Amino acid sequence: MAIRGQKMGIPLRSRIICPHCWAEFPPQELLWIAAHSDLRGDPLLGQDELQRFLPSRFSADGKAIDVRGEACTGLACPHCHLSIAWALLEMKPLFLSILGAPGSGKSYFVASMTWQLRQTLRDRFAVSFTDADPLHNQVLSEYEERLFLNPQEDQLVYLPKTELEGQLYQSVAYGERRVWYPRPFVFSLQPLDDHVAYDKRRLLARALCLYDSAGEHFLPGGETSNSPSKHLALSEVLFFLFDPTQHPKFRARCKDQTNDPQMGNHGWSHRQDQVLLEAANRIRAHSGASQSDKLTQPLVVVVTKFDAWRTLTPNLELDLNRLIRRAGSTMSALDSRVLHTISTTVRQVLNQHAREMVTAAESFSKEVLYIPVSALGCAPEIIDGSGMLGIRPRNIQPIWSEVPVLFALHRCTNGLVQIGASRGESHAEVTRAAGRIAGDGLGEAAADEDEPSVLPMTRETGT
């Protein structure tokens, strides 16, 4: 079977990984999605879905022709029949998974992160960040519009909770067995004309597949054969959202120092370390790794809602201009010294107030980075009558929400996002500086308490 890219001379990947069921197959096995509205009824997806088929006729430009004579553009996985974006045929996939306890703010974080990435990658790193297929990302686009493009910017809004079988999951029926796959958000990342490595754009381009699963899915015992999480083992970097407002010690320290209702009586508690340990067990099971080995995937512990606990680090400034520095006439680079210092500082705060999280993270992965983030940059308010929390769009000012993915792009692509490593500063000096920033009794004693585990700045050597 020929497909459009081959007929037009576009180089295609020899093997494709489905972002839904994670099956791997050559491009000639791809199914096409019928274009004529009468051709409905798929054995795996139901009677309302357009038919999937292996074509025998093609148009002059390589499009498949369905039995009603319509030229088709949509492609589907031959195993699960779910649609596949064209970007995955040409670009190397980059899988990233976001984990966290229920209520940790994953949906707000993802919406804020992608909104910021659309601007930061273009303006600072000369990289385009676009939806590979708007249909794949429709839910996320709605989230972005509700928070960042809302014409009623003074009205309290909120994002719906991610449900185990909700709109971020897709159902496939294999006979009598129904499987719910997490719906990936799929983006295309490519160097722009003024990128320093534009001549290597085909090698650097990535199809980013981002997974935001319901927190309940990662509670111990939450995985079944009907709700698989194999994407964890495929992910090159894992993000774990730690929510300080769900931790009793953080709430006790911060409740009188913030107006965030989540630090007061409106908060609740989860054993978040158990969620992380459960994810580690699943990855080991899917990959065949030993239970005694640390995983090779880097782990980024994203400490959310920084605006609610920033009083614990009164001297810490999360200035994006300090982290992202100009590295040429048209491009910037991440400053590794700043990233190291911030990570060490945040680790010390966690070690003082939620030591079990540090233990879980550093038993999970060989490489751990701690990044503070505030998806909204301000406290939510209680909505009268419902008791739910809402946010006024005019007050939203994200803090570092794009930084975890910027680091992951550097870590996984060898050049799409550059990093500038400061020289002449020892690890001990970085640790002592972090101790001074942290304050609140951490200082030198806390800095020397135990050796932090911080990600190296490149694949080959640490900084």
N, C-alpha and C positions, 0 to 999 in steps of 0.2 A: 504493500500500500504506500502510495506517495502522499505526502502532505504538503501544504502550501509552502512552508519554509524550504523544503528540498527543491521544489520546482523553481523557486525564486532565487536559489543560490544562497539562502541564509543558513549558516552553519547551526546545526541542532546538536544537542547533547546526545551521546550514545545511549545513556540510561536516564530514565526519568523516575523520580520518586513522587508518588502521589502525596500531596500535603494532607489528605483526609485519612486514608487507611494505611499509608506509608508503604504500600506495595511498590516494588521496583520493576521496571519493564522497559523495553526498547520503544522508541517513538512510533514505529510502524504498528504497534499493538493498540495505539490510542483509538478510542471510539469517537465518532462525531455525534453531535446533538442535532436532531432534525430541526429544520427552520420553519416548516409549514405548521400552522397552528392546529391542524386536524390530526397530526401525527403524535398522539399522546398515548401514554400508557407504558411504563417501564417496569419490568419484573422485580427490580430491586427498590425502586424509589416510589412506585405507586402510580395510580391512574392519571394523576394530574400533571405528571412530569412528561416533557417531550421525550420521544424515543431516542435511544442510543443505538448506533449501528456502525458496522464496518462498511465503508463505501466501495462501490465498484465504478462510479462515474465521478469525474472531476471537471470543474470549469477551467478555462484557459489560464486563470491565475492560481490554480491549485486548490480551489475550494471544493469540498465534497458536495455532491448533488443528492438530495434525499429523493424518496420514491415519488414525491409530488412535484419534482423538478425545481425545488428551491435550493439556492446556493447557501451552504451552511458556514458558520464561523466558529461555533462552539465546540470544544473538545471535552472528553470525559475519560476518567480512569476505566480501564477494562475490568478492574476487579470490583470496585464499589459503585461505579457509574456516576460518581459526583464530578462536577465540572472542574476543569483544570485550566488555569490561566496560561496564556501563550508565553508569558515570561519564563515559566518553568521549563519550556522547551529549549530556550536559548541561554538562560543564565544559570549559573550554579546556585542551588538553593542554600539558604542560611536559615536554619531552624532555631528559634529562640522561644523558651517557655517561661511564663510568669506564674509563680506559685504564691500561695498565701492562705492564711486562715480565712474563714467566712467573715465578711465585714471589714477586711483589711484595706479596702479601697482600690482593688485592682482595676475596676472599670474606669474610675476617675483617673488613676495613674496612666492607664493605656491611652485614654483620650487626650490627656494633657501631653503625654510623651510624644505621640504622633503629631499633634498640632505643632509643638515646638520643633520637632525634627524637620517638618516641611520647610521651616524658615531657616533654622540654624545650619542644616546641611547645605542648603543652597548658598546662603550668604557668607558662610565662614569656611566651608570646606569644598566648595565648587562641586557638589554632588546633588543630583536630582533625587528626590524622594517622592514617588508618585504611586497612586493606586494601580496595581497591576491589572486589576479587574474591579471596577466600581461595585459590581454585584457582590463580590466576596467581602467587601469592606462596608457594605451599606449600613450595618448596625453601628459600626465605629464612626462613620461619617455623621450619622444622626447624633451620636454622643458629642462629637466635636461641634456641630451646629448648635446644640442645646447649650453648651457651655461657653463657646467662644464667638458665635455668630448670632446670638439670640437678640432679636430686636427689642424684647422686653427685658432689658438688662437689669432692672431693679426688682424683678419678680423672682421669688425663691423657686429654684428648680432643683431637680435631683435626677440621678440616673437609676434605672431599675436594677434590682439585684440580679446577678447572674444565677439562673436556675439550672439544676442538673440536666433537665431535658428541655431547656428553653431555646431562645432564638440563637444562642451561640453554640448550639449542638445540631447535628444533622442525623436523621434516622435512615438506616439502610436495613432492609429486610432480606436476610439470607434464608429463604424458606420460612420456617416457623420461628426462627431466631431473629430478633431485632437488635441492632447495634447502634449506639449513639456515639458518633464521632465528634470531637470538638471541631468547631468551625474555625479555620485559620484566617487571620487577616494577612493578605498577600500584597507586598509592595515591590516596586521595581526601583533599584538603586543603581545609578550609572554616573560615571564622571562627566562633568560638563566640559565645555571647550577649554576653559581656563584652568582645569585641573592639571597639576604637575605631571600626572601619569596618564593623560588623556590618550596617548598612543597605545596604552595597554587597557583601554576601556573594556574590551571584550573579556579580558581575564579578570578584571576587577568588578565587573557588574555582578550584582546579586539579586536573586528573587527572595526577598525576606518573608518568611512564613512565621507569624507571631501568634502564639496561643495564649488565650486568657480563659482559664477553666474555672468553674465554680469551686469555691473554697471547700464545700462539703465533699467534693470529689477526692480531695487529698487528705481527708480525715482518715485515721487508721481503719482499714477494712472497706474503704470507699470504692476501690477498684474491683470491677467484675469483668467477665468476658464480654458483657454487653456495654461496658463503658471503658474501653481501653485507654491507656495513656502512654503508648509507645513513643509519642513525640518527645517525652522526657529523655529517652535514651538517644534520640537523634539530635537533640539540641546541642549546639556547640557551646553556648553559654546559658546558664540557668539564672533567672532572677527570682529571689525569694523576698517577698514583701513582709517586713516585720513592722507591725503596727504598735507603737508605744502606748496608744490609748487603750489597748486591750491587755496591758500588763499592769498588775496592781502596784508594783513599786514605782513605775513611771507615773502612774496617776497620782499616787500619794505625794510625790515630789512636785508635781506640776499643777495640781488642781487649783491652787490659790494664786498661780502665776500666769494663767492664761484664761481667756474667755471662751475656750473651746468646750462645749458641753460634753464632748466625748471624754474629757479628762475628769468629769464630775460624775453626777448620778446617771448621766445618759450613756455611760460606757458599759462595756461588758468584758469578760475575760475569756481567753482561749489559751490552751497550752500550745503556743505557736511552734515551739521546738519539736513537738510531736509530729506536726504537719511536715516539717522539713525532713525528719528522720524517716517518715513514711515514704516521702518522695525518693529518698536515697535507696530504700529497700526496693522500690519498684524499678528504679534504673538498674540496680544490680541484677534483678530478676530478668529484665528484658535484654540486658547486655551480656549476661553470663559472668559478671564480675564476682569476685570473692566477697563475702560479707565482711571480711577483715580489711579489705583494701579501700583506701580513699579513692573517690572517683576522679577521673582525669578532666572532666568538664569544669571550667572555671565557674565559680559561684559568686554572684553579686548579691550581697545582702542589702536590699534597698530599705532603708529605715525611713518610713513614710511620715507624713504630717509634721515635718520639721518645725513649722510655725507654732505647733502646740508644745514642743519640748525644747525649743531653742534656748530657754533660760538655763538649761543644764550645761550649755557651752556658750557663755555670754560673749566670748571673744572670737567666736567662729564666724567668719564672713564667707557666705557662699556667693561670691561675685563671679559670674560666668566669664567676665573679662579677665580675671586672674587665671582661670583654668584654661581658657582658649586664647592663645596668643598668636599674633601675626607671625607667620613663618615664611612669608614671601610677599610678592606684590599682590597676589590674588587669593592666597590661601592662608589658613590658620592651622595650628596644631594644638593638641592637648598638652598641657604642662604636667609632666610626670611627677615633679616634686610636689606640686599642689595636690595632685590626686593621692599620692602617698600620704601626705600630711593629714589630709581630711580623713582618709580611710583609717589611719591609725588613731586619730582623735575619736572618731565614732566608735571604733572598737573598744576604746577605753571606757566610753560612756556605757556601752552595752555590758562590758565586763563588770562594771560597778552595779548596774541596776537589773540586768537580765543575763547573768553569767551563763545560764543554761543555753541561751541562744548562741553564744560564742562557741561553747563546747559542741553543740550540734552542728554548727556551720563548719567548724574546722575538723570535725570527724567525717564530714560529708565529702569535702573536696580538698585536693592538694593545694588549690589556689583560691583564695577568698579575698574579695574586695568589699569594703563597707562604704556605702554612698548614702548621704542624707538627701531627702527629696521632700518637697511639698507640691503635690499635684495642683493645688488650688492657691496656696500662698496666704490663705486666710481661714478663719474659723467658720464652720457652718452654723446655721441658726435652726432652732426648732420651729417647725411649721405648725402654726396654731390649728388646733382641732385634730390633727393626725398624729402628732408626736414624732413625726419623721424629721430627718435633717435635710435642709436645703441650703443652697448657696445662691447668692446674687451674682449674676455674670459680671456686673461692673466691678466687683471686688476681686475677681480672679487674677492672680499674678503668680504664675508657676515659678517654682524655685528648683532648678537643676533637674527637672523631670526628664530632659533628653539625655542627660549625662550617662546613665547606665548603657543605653544603646550606642552612644558615641564610643564608649570604651569597647563594647562588644564588636563594633565594626572595625576598630583598629585591631583588636585581638584576633579576628577571624579572617581578615581580607588582605593583610600585608600591603597596605598602601592606599586603600580607599579613604581612610581617615588617618592622618599623620599624627605622630606624637613626638614632642620635644623633650628629651631626657636631660634634666639638669645634671651637671657633673660637679664633682668636688664636694658633695655633701654626703656624709656617711649615713647609714641606716640609723645609727644611734642618735645622730643630730636631728633627723626627721622625727624620731620617736620623742625626743625631749621637747622639740618644738610643738608637737601635737599635745603633749602633756600640759604645756603652758597655755595653749589655746583652750583646752578642755576646762581648766579651772575647777572650782568646786571641790578642792581637796585632792584632785588627781595628781597634777604636777609631776615632779620627778619620781616620786614613789610609785605612782601608777604606771608611769612610762616604763619603769624598770621591772615591773611586777612579773611579766612573762613576755615571751617573744611573740609579736603579732605576726599573723600570716597574711601577707599582702601580695597581691598579684604582681608578677613581673610585667614590665612595660612592653616587652616584645616576646615573640614566640621563642627566639633563640637564647636570649640572655636577659637576666634581670637588670634593673637599674639601681 
